[in-house]
Amino acid sequence: MGLFSKKPISGGVEYLIVGLGNPDRKYENTRHNAGFMAVDVIAAENHCSVDRLKYKSLTGQCTIAGHKCLLMKPTTYMNLSGQAVVEAMNFYKIPPERVIVLFDDISLDVGKLRIRRKGSHGGHNGMKNIIYLSGKDTFPRIKIGVGKKPHPEYDLADWVLSAFRAEEQKLLAPVLQYCAEAVALMVEGKTDQAMNQFNS
């Protein structure tokens, strides 16, 4: 069965939709959890709950644009995200091209997003671990802008673990909605269209 066959792969799941973040409640609404926030919106849009503990993640199955998808929020903490992703990839025999990863990007302003078919980890610890453990960098990804550090001396860890301000949350809300629309296009094989439509 070819890579791009429309037939469901073992277990029925055809795509993994992975949002990156940290699982503790204290990290909710922080910049580093933008991927989790996007998956929550995708789940709500597709009437799905992401609450089953499997593959070191909170997971939920739903159908997006006619394709069976597994939504994932790894519970491993950010720098070990690859453990969860690779476990699910191996179980469902899913190639990296069918694993869409959503995560925060400090090089993009809040209110922006960027879709890429593949690429390096760009210094992001979650992506770094996924690429390291899978040995591949061909994961389509949606990078969600969380803004750069307010000044060069500001500690990066403190910045990404800081909460979005109220005015930033207003800018972020439509972007999370765009993530849901972009994922629907991407699972249909319309990544170019998604890039043209949503890349800032």
Secondary structure in CASP SS format (residue, H / E / C, confidence):
PFRMAT SS
TARGET T0000
AUTHOR 0000-0000-0000
METHOD secondary structure of the structure
MODEL  1
M C 1.00
G C 1.00
L C 1.00
F C 1.00
S C 1.00
K C 1.00
K C 1.00
P C 1.00
I C 1.00
S H 1.00
G H 1.00
G H 1.00
V C 1.00
E C 1.00
Y E 1.00
L E 1.00
I E 1.00
V E 1.00
G E 1.00
L C 1.00
G C 1.00
N C 1.00
P C 1.00
D C 1.00
R H 1.00
K H 1.00
Y H 1.00
E C 1.00
N C 1.00
T E 1.00
R H 1.00
H H 1.00
N H 1.00
A H 1.00
G H 1.00
F H 1.00
M H 1.00
A H 1.00
V H 1.00
D H 1.00
V H 1.00
I H 1.00
A H 1.00
A H 1.00
E H 1.00
N C 1.00
H C 1.00
C C 1.00
S C 1.00
V C 1.00
D C 1.00
R E 1.00
L E 1.00
K E 1.00
Y C 1.00
K C 1.00
S E 1.00
L E 1.00
T E 1.00
G E 1.00
Q E 1.00
C E 1.00
T E 1.00
I E 1.00
A C 1.00
G C 1.00
H E 1.00
K E 1.00
C E 1.00
L E 1.00
L E 1.00
M E 1.00
K E 1.00
P E 1.00
T C 1.00
T C 1.00
Y C 1.00
M H 1.00
N H 1.00
L H 1.00
S H 1.00
G H 1.00
Q H 1.00
A H 1.00
V H 1.00
V H 1.00
E H 1.00
A H 1.00
M H 1.00
N H 1.00
F H 1.00
Y H 1.00
K C 1.00
I C 1.00
P C 1.00
P H 1.00
E H 1.00
R H 1.00
V E 1.00
I E 1.00
V E 1.00
L E 1.00
F E 1.00
D E 1.00
D E 1.00
I C 1.00
S C 1.00
L C 1.00
D C 1.00
V C 1.00
G C 1.00
K C 1.00
L E 1.00
R E 1.00
I E 1.00
R E 1.00
R C 1.00
K C 1.00
G C 1.00
S C 1.00
H C 1.00
G C 1.00
G C 1.00
H C 1.00
N H 1.00
G H 1.00
M H 1.00
K H 1.00
N H 1.00
I H 1.00
I H 1.00
Y H 1.00
L H 1.00
S H 1.00
G C 1.00
K C 1.00
D C 1.00
T C 1.00
F C 1.00
P C 1.00
R E 1.00
I E 1.00
K E 1.00
I E 1.00
G E 1.00
V C 1.00
G C 1.00
K C 1.00
K C 1.00
P C 1.00
H C 1.00
P C 1.00
E C 1.00
Y C 1.00
D C 1.00
L H 1.00
A H 1.00
D H 1.00
W H 1.00
V H 1.00
L C 1.00
S C 1.00
A E 1.00
F C 1.00
R C 1.00
A H 1.00
E H 1.00
E H 1.00
Q H 1.00
K H 1.00
L H 1.00
L H 1.00
A H 1.00
P H 1.00
V H 1.00
L H 1.00
Q H 1.00
Y H 1.00
C H 1.00
A H 1.00
E H 1.00
A H 1.00
V H 1.00
A H 1.00
L H 1.00
M H 1.00
V H 1.00
E C 1.00
G C 1.00
K C 1.00
T H 1.00
D H 1.00
Q H 1.00
A H 1.00
M H 1.00
N H 1.00
Q H 1.00
F H 1.00
N C 1.00
S C 1.00
END
